[in-house]
């Protein structure tokens, strides 16, 4: 079985509001776009939110079977959200996806999942060596094993979690372009300008963009 953790607990300082995940885009909240695609490939979905956020707004925005889990607030890193969700899953593997990438699609998630056998983590890799650690598939058991040690360092980054795992499979973004030519799956909404770009992209789907 495959689970999914959708990370919705990060700060939204450039928007001037905490719950960026609930900003409407294309007729529904950003987080709902991501969750709807995860539902096509995962049997269990958890959305992690900030410790001080009210869950009521998320409950209204999400399907009833999606579970909400609050993170601890520290460290202020996606690792906190991953840690909050990973212990709640009853699956062998888990998708990790941010809430602010509304163009992620189930075929991309499927591609990553198909390559998971025998690995602790599957993660996209750009030609320049940059990785996309928040679009990944992890082995739940291995993640539970290494995260407590990684989180002992308040300055830990997602890269530290990746390096702590025994076996990582990198998937070329060039291979992913066969399914998503502009790699819009990585377009994240961090500011009103990003939202405007995404809305223009939604209105003109055949226009190429640069990520």
HUJODA-V439653 format. One record per residue. RES is the residue in one small letter. PHI is phi as a letter, one per 40 degrees, with the letter a starting at -180 (999 if undefined). OMEGA is omega as a letter, one per 30 degrees, with the letter a starting at -180 (999 if undefined). Layout:
RES/PHI/OMEGA + RES/PHI/OMEGA
This chain:
x/999/a + x/b/l + x/b/l + x/a/l + x/b/l + x/b/a + x/c/a + x/b/a + x/b/a + x/c/l + x/c/l + x/b/a + x/c/a + x/c/l + x/c/a + x/g/l + x/a/a + x/c/a + x/c/l + x/d/a + x/d/a + x/c/l + x/c/a + x/c/l + x/a/l + x/f/l + x/g/l + x/a/a + x/c/l + x/d/a + x/c/a + x/c/l + x/d/a + x/c/a + x/c/a + x/c/l + x/c/l + x/c/a + x/c/a + x/c/a + x/b/a + x/b/a + x/c/a + x/a/a + x/b/l + x/b/l + x/b/l + x/c/a + x/b/a + x/c/a + x/c/a + x/c/a + x/c/l + x/c/a + x/c/a + x/d/a + x/c/l + x/c/l + x/d/l + x/c/a + x/c/a + x/b/l + x/c/a + x/c/a + x/c/l + x/c/a + x/c/l + x/b/l + x/b/l + x/c/l + x/c/a + x/c/a + x/g/l + x/b/f + x/c/l + x/c/a + x/a/l + x/d/l + x/d/l + x/c/l + x/c/l + x/c/a + x/c/a + x/c/a + x/c/a + x/c/a + x/c/a + x/c/a + x/c/l + x/b/a + x/b/a + x/c/a + x/b/a + x/a/l + x/c/l + x/b/a + x/a/l + x/c/a + x/c/a + x/b/l + x/b/a + x/c/a + x/c/l + x/c/a + x/b/a + x/c/a + x/c/l + x/c/l + x/c/l + x/c/a + x/d/l + x/c/a + x/c/a + x/c/a + x/b/a + x/c/a + x/d/l + x/g/a + x/b/l + x/c/a + x/a/l + x/b/a + x/a/l + x/c/a + x/b/l + x/c/l + x/d/a + x/c/l + x/g/l + x/c/l + x/b/l + x/b/a + x/c/l + x/c/l + x/b/a + x/a/l + x/b/a + x/b/l + x/c/a + x/c/a + x/d/a + x/c/l + x/c/l + x/c/a + x/c/a + x/c/a + x/c/a + x/d/l + x/c/l + x/c/a + x/c/l + x/c/l + x/c/a + x/d/a + x/c/a + x/c/l + x/b/l + x/c/l + x/c/l + x/c/l + x/c/a + x/c/a + x/c/l + x/c/a + x/c/a + x/c/a + x/b/a + x/b/l + x/b/l + x/b/l + x/b/a + x/c/l + x/c/l + x/c/l + x/c/a + x/c/l + x/c/l + x/c/l + x/b/a + x/a/a + x/d/l + x/c/a + x/f/l + x/c/l + x/d/a + x/c/a + x/c/a + x/b/a + x/b/a + x/b/a + x/a/l + x/d/l + x/c/l + x/c/l + x/c/l + x/c/l + x/c/a + x/c/l + x/c/l + x/c/l + x/c/l + x/c/a + x/c/a + x/b/a + x/c/a + x/c/l + x/c/a + x/c/l + x/b/l + x/b/l + x/c/999
